[in-house]
Amino acid sequence: MAKPLPVGKLPAELLQELLRKYTRPNSRVIVGPGVGEDAAVIDFGERYLVAKTDPITFATDEIGWYAVNVNANDIACSGGVPKWFLVTALLPAGTADAEMAESIFAQLAEACQALDITLCGGHTEITYDLERPILVGLMLGEVEPARLVHSGGARSGDALILTKGIAIEGTALIAREKGEMLAGEFPADFLQRCRQMLHEPGISVVREARLLRQHVDVHAMHDPTEGGLATALWELAAAAGVGLRVYRDAIPILPETQALCQRFGLDPLGLIASGALLATVPAVQAEKAVRLLAEAGIAARCIGEVLPAGEGVWLRDAGGDQPLPRFARDEFARLVE
């Protein structure tokens, strides 16, 4: 019997091989499937259609809010505007009721309204063998051809910019899913602040992606989700065929994240990190990008640089360059198993 795969994303090498074997090019597909690419891009003439699908499997609380925002993020990382959302809602037999269904729909509607997105279709089903609801979102958006950005656009010599810090989504998830366990160990206001990170600073990167695309010659954008910042960096390097050097001391790890990761023995670099935007810009524009974001109230830092192809992906600390860690599964998945 073959060895079971770990919970989480398919290993990048396996996914790359499957895509090589089972997908074929199409003249209208501008950006197709690939490791590290956030969304498909299809030529519709004067506009490109940008399409993204992503499931929500970790969260139960405010699952509808997660579904809209994580899918919208990937449209924004392509330089596009998220506009239309479809969702498949799978609800657990035996525990699903009208109240659960209405709560999810209300969350979807609220999140769509906040981003001016139309909820335009999908599917609902109560099904067997689920312990919690699962939502699978499909976000559609559009972008002018000249404004398209994708993960494969990173260039040697670029600066790596990271907004906000890590790990917003992972911190909110831990506080929401492990709140009862943590109630006696951390102050109530601390745990409430962690839970509210879903909304403040929030898991959306739509605003900062739009600002960078409008005012800076941004070459690539990527949304660090499952597998955290480390996985996002490996994905960006794979998509663009480049190397990276990241400076550990420059990575903004939120104090709440640090505290919860220490409590559970987790590595913040591998914790699901929606809410942070990873972008590459020409080094001469790095200061402008950070200043632009700061003026809009969005914290950002330069955390590293893009290296030529073949030079590896490195994490530099006081001891010098070490290979950037790889995470076979997200640290939150390891926590809840």
C-alpha positions in Angstrom: 0.0 0.0 0.0 1.3 3.4 -0.9 2.3 5.8 1.9 -0.6 8.2 2.7 0.0 11.9 1.9 0.0 14.4 4.7 -3.0 16.7 5.4 -2.8 19.9 3.3 -1.7 20.8 -0.2 -0.4 18.2 -2.5 3.4 18.1 -2.4 4.6 20.6 -5.0 6.7 18.0 -6.9 3.7 15.7 -7.2 1.4 18.5 -8.3 3.9 19.7 -10.9 4.1 16.2 -12.3 0.3 15.7 -12.4 -0.1 19.1 -14.2 2.5 18.1 -16.7 0.8 14.8 -17.5 -2.8 15.8 -17.5 -3.2 19.4 -18.6 -2.7 20.9 -22.1 -2.3 24.4 -23.4 -5.1 26.5 -24.9 -4.5 29.7 -26.9 -7.0 31.7 -24.8 -5.5 30.6 -21.4 -3.0 33.3 -20.6 -2.1 31.9 -17.1 -2.8 28.3 -16.6 -2.3 25.9 -13.7 1.1 25.8 -12.1 2.7 25.6 -8.7 2.6 29.0 -7.1 0.1 30.6 -9.5 -2.9 32.1 -7.7 -5.5 32.2 -10.4 -6.3 31.2 -14.0 -6.4 34.0 -16.6 -8.5 33.6 -19.8 -8.5 35.9 -22.8 -11.9 37.6 -23.3 -10.8 40.2 -25.7 -10.5 43.7 -24.2 -10.6 42.1 -20.7 -9.1 39.0 -19.2 -11.3 36.8 -17.1 -9.5 35.9 -13.8 -10.8 32.7 -12.0 -10.0 31.2 -8.7 -11.4 28.4 -6.6 -10.4 27.6 -3.0 -12.0 25.6 -0.2 -12.4 26.5 3.4 -11.7 23.4 5.5 -10.0 24.6 8.7 -12.5 27.2 9.9 -16.0 26.7 11.3 -16.6 30.1 12.8 -17.3 32.8 10.2 -16.6 30.3 7.4 -18.5 32.4 4.9 -16.3 35.5 5.5 -13.2 33.3 5.0 -14.5 31.9 1.7 -15.1 35.2 0.1 -12.0 36.9 1.2 -9.4 34.2 0.5 -10.8 33.8 -3.0 -10.9 37.6 -3.6 -7.3 37.9 -2.5 -6.1 35.7 -5.3 -8.0 37.7 -7.9 -6.4 40.9 -6.5 -2.9 39.2 -6.6 -3.4 38.9 -10.3 -4.0 42.7 -10.6 -7.7 42.1 -11.2 -10.9 43.2 -9.6 -13.0 40.4 -7.9 -16.6 40.7 -9.1 -18.6 37.5 -9.0 -18.7 34.7 -6.5 -20.1 31.2 -6.6 -20.0 28.8 -3.6 -20.6 25.1 -3.0 -21.7 24.6 0.6 -21.4 21.1 2.1 -23.1 20.9 5.5 -22.7 18.0 7.9 -25.6 15.5 8.2 -27.0 15.3 11.7 -25.9 18.8 12.9 -26.8 21.1 10.0 -30.0 23.1 10.6 -31.7 26.2 9.2 -29.8 28.4 11.6 -26.4 27.1 10.4 -27.4 27.6 6.8 -28.7 31.2 7.4 -25.6 32.1 9.4 -23.3 31.0 6.5 -25.4 32.9 3.9 -25.4 36.0 6.1 -21.6 35.8 6.3 -21.2 35.4 2.6 -23.5 38.4 1.9 -21.7 40.6 4.4 -18.2 39.8 2.9 -19.4 40.2 -0.7 -21.0 43.6 0.2 -17.8 44.8 1.8 -15.9 44.1 -1.5 -18.6 45.0 -3.9 -18.9 41.4 -5.1 -22.1 39.7 -6.4 -23.0 36.3 -5.0 -24.3 34.8 -8.2 -24.6 31.1 -7.8 -23.4 27.8 -6.4 -24.8 24.6 -4.8 -25.9 23.6 -1.3 -26.0 20.1 0.1 -26.3 18.2 3.4 -23.9 15.3 3.1 -22.6 12.3 5.1 -19.3 11.9 6.9 -18.5 15.6 7.6 -17.6 16.8 11.1 -17.9 20.5 10.0 -19.2 22.6 7.1 -17.0 22.9 4.1 -17.3 25.7 1.6 -15.7 25.7 -1.9 -15.6 29.1 -3.4 -15.2 30.2 -7.0 -14.3 33.8 -7.6 -14.4 35.5 -11.0 -12.9 38.9 -11.7 -11.5 40.8 -14.6 -8.3 42.7 -15.5 -7.1 44.8 -18.3 -4.3 42.9 -20.2 -1.7 45.6 -19.5 -2.4 45.4 -15.7 -2.1 41.6 -15.3 0.3 40.4 -12.6 1.1 36.8 -11.7 3.5 34.9 -9.4 5.7 34.0 -12.3 6.6 37.6 -12.9 9.3 37.9 -10.2 12.7 39.0 -11.5 16.2 38.7 -10.3 17.1 41.9 -8.4 13.6 42.6 -7.2 12.9 43.4 -3.6 10.5 41.2 -1.6 7.8 43.2 0.2 5.5 41.8 2.9 2.5 43.6 4.2 1.0 43.6 7.7 2.8 40.6 9.2 2.3 36.9 9.9 0.2 35.1 10.7 -3.1 36.9 10.8 -5.4 34.1 9.7 -3.6 31.4 11.6 -3.8 33.5 14.8 -7.5 34.1 14.4 -8.1 30.4 13.7 -6.2 29.2 16.8 -8.1 31.6 19.0 -11.4 30.7 17.5 -10.9 26.9 17.4 -8.9 26.5 20.6 -10.5 29.3 22.6 -11.9 27.1 25.4 -8.5 25.5 26.0 -6.8 28.9 26.1 -9.3 30.7 28.2 -7.5 30.0 31.5 -4.0 30.7 30.1 -4.4 34.1 28.3 -6.3 37.2 29.2 -9.8 37.5 27.7 -8.9 40.7 25.9 -5.9 39.1 24.3 -7.9 36.2 23.0 -10.6 38.5 21.7 -8.0 40.6 19.9 -6.7 37.4 18.3 -10.2 36.3 17.2 -10.9 39.8 15.8 -7.8 39.6 13.6 -10.1 38.1 11.0 -11.5 41.6 10.6 -8.8 43.8 12.1 -6.2 44.0 10.5 -8.3 41.5 8.5 -7.5 38.7 6.0 -8.2 40.7 2.9 -5.3 42.0 0.8 -7.5 43.5 -2.0 -6.7 47.1 -1.0 -2.9 46.8 -0.8 -2.8 44.8 -4.0 -4.7 47.5 -5.8 -2.5 50.3 -4.4 0.7 48.6 -5.5 -0.6 47.8 -8.9 -1.7 51.4 -9.5 1.4 53.1 -8.2 4.4 50.8 -8.4 5.9 48.7 -11.2 5.0 45.5 -9.3 6.3 42.3 -11.0 4.6 39.6 -8.9 2.1 39.3 -6.1 1.3 36.2 -4.0 -1.1 35.4 -1.1 0.5 33.4 1.7 -2.2 30.9 2.7 -1.9 27.3 3.7 1.6 26.4 4.6 2.3 30.0 5.6 4.9 32.5 4.4 7.6 29.8 3.9 5.4 27.9 1.5 4.3 31.1 -0.3 8.0 32.0 -0.9 8.8 28.5 -2.3 5.7 28.8 -4.5 6.7 32.2 -5.8 10.3 31.0 -6.5 8.9 27.9 -8.4 6.4 29.9 -10.4 9.0 32.5 -11.5 12.0 30.1 -11.8 14.1 32.3 -9.5 16.0 32.1 -6.2 15.2 34.1 -3.0 17.1 35.3 0.0 14.9 36.2 3.0 16.1 38.0 6.2 14.6 36.4 9.3 14.9 39.5 11.4 13.0 41.5 8.8 9.9 39.2 8.8 7.2 40.9 10.9 5.8 38.2 13.2 2.8 39.6 15.1 3.2 39.4 18.9 -0.1 37.5 19.2 1.1 35.0 16.7 4.4 34.6 18.5 2.6 33.9 21.8 0.2 31.3 20.5 2.9 29.6 18.4 5.1 29.3 21.5 2.1 27.9 23.5 1.6 25.1 20.9 5.1 24.6 19.6 4.3 25.9 16.1 6.6 27.7 13.7 5.0 31.0 12.5 6.7 30.6 9.1 4.5 27.6 8.4 1.2 28.9 9.8 -1.6 29.9 7.4 -1.1 33.6 6.7 -3.9 35.1 4.7 -4.0 38.9 5.4 -0.3 39.4 4.4 0.5 40.2 0.8 3.9 39.1 -0.7 5.0 41.2 -3.6 8.2 41.8 -5.7 9.1 45.2 -7.0 12.3 46.6 -8.6 14.7 47.3 -5.8 14.8 51.0 -6.6 11.0 51.2 -5.9 11.0 49.2 -2.7 11.2 52.3 -0.5 8.4 54.0 -2.5 6.2 50.9 -2.1 6.7 50.7 1.6 6.0 54.4 2.0 2.9 54.3 -0.2 1.4 51.5 1.9 2.3 53.2 5.2 0.5 56.4 4.0 -2.6 54.3 3.4 -2.3 52.8 7.0 -0.9 49.4 5.8 2.3 48.3 7.5 4.9 46.8 5.1 8.5 45.8 5.1 11.2 44.7 2.7 12.0 41.2 3.8 14.5 40.0 1.2 15.5 39.9 -2.4 15.0 37.9 -5.6 18.1 36.0 -6.8 18.9 34.6 -10.2 17.6 31.1 -11.2 19.5 28.3 -9.6 20.8 30.2 -6.6 18.4 28.6 -4.1 15.9 29.8 -1.6 17.6 30.9 1.6 16.7 32.2 5.0 19.5 34.4 6.5 19.9 34.9 10.2 22.8 35.5 12.5 24.3 32.2 11.6 24.3 32.9 7.9 22.2 31.5 5.1 20.2 28.3 5.7 17.7 26.7 3.3 14.3 28.2 3.8 12.2 25.6 5.7 9.6 23.6 3.9 6.3 22.5 5.5 4.6 19.3 4.3 1.4 20.5 6.0 0.3 23.7 7.6 1.1 24.2 11.2 -2.5 24.7 12.1 -3.4 21.3 10.5 -0.7 19.8 12.7 -2.3 21.4 15.7 -5.8 20.2 15.1 -5.0 16.6 14.0 
